[in-house]
Amino acid sequence: MTPLIHGTGTAEEHWRAWDTDWPLLDLPDGAPLVVAPHPDDEVLGAGGLLARLPDAEVVAVTDGEASHPHSTVLTRPAMAAVRRTETDEALTRLGHQTPTIHRLAHPDGAIDEIALTTALERLLTPGRWCLASWRGDGHPDHEAVGRAAAAACATTGAILVEYPIWTWHWASPGDPRVPWDRCRRLPLSDAERAAKRHALDAFVSQTRPLGPDPDDAPILPPHVLARFDRPVEVFFA
């Protein structure tokens, strides 16, 4: 984790108590491209949107093999295989019967930003939505993906929409480092929230211990998952 991501972070009750009234997110007419630094980021940040738009395509930038770098249970290749399977299952649970996933297999923790920009340019067209992790999210891979997506959108005329993940951990309500003026909200139905919850539950390698060793502890324990079980999803437009 980066210096911004440590401890238990800002408790979800503080976010829930914050009085906000951000404008609604106007959804696109066509199928958006959702770019995920690691398997599960697309569901954490935009699972409700993915449930509403089953034609959306996903770009899996890495296979997330470095989530437990000192695991006593899974090697990095084994972890990558597990996480690819979890992504397939999660998208199926969101209603994507034949999910379109562009797997780029960049090294987890060492994304090639230039190569990623080129790959995204091939997938984007003028006016198409590109949802990517926020450029200021506090995680190097998330920020690299956000910068590459921004560059690709600038070249192709696609529309960039960013989603925060770890921002909810290190920031606090009103934090001046966060562009709250760009926030847009997507209210989720009960069915969409349930589908998102069910999809996140597919990421067993991240939400449950791999084994008893501390190096095999979950990356997404309950207090982290609570930040993504809201009645709205928030994006930076």
Secondary structure, DSSP 8 states (H G I E B T S, - for coil): --TTS-TT-S-HHHHHHS-----B----SS--EEEESSTTHHHHHHHHHHHH-TT-EEEEEE--TTSSTT-SS--HHHHHHHHHHHHHHHHHHTT-SS--EEEEEE-TT---HHHHHHHHHHH--TT-EEEEE-TTSSSHHHHHHHHHHHHHHHHHT-EEEEE-STHHHH--TT-TTS-GGGEEEEE--HHHHHHHHHHHTT-HHHHS-SSSSGGG--SS-HHHHGGG-SSEEEEE-
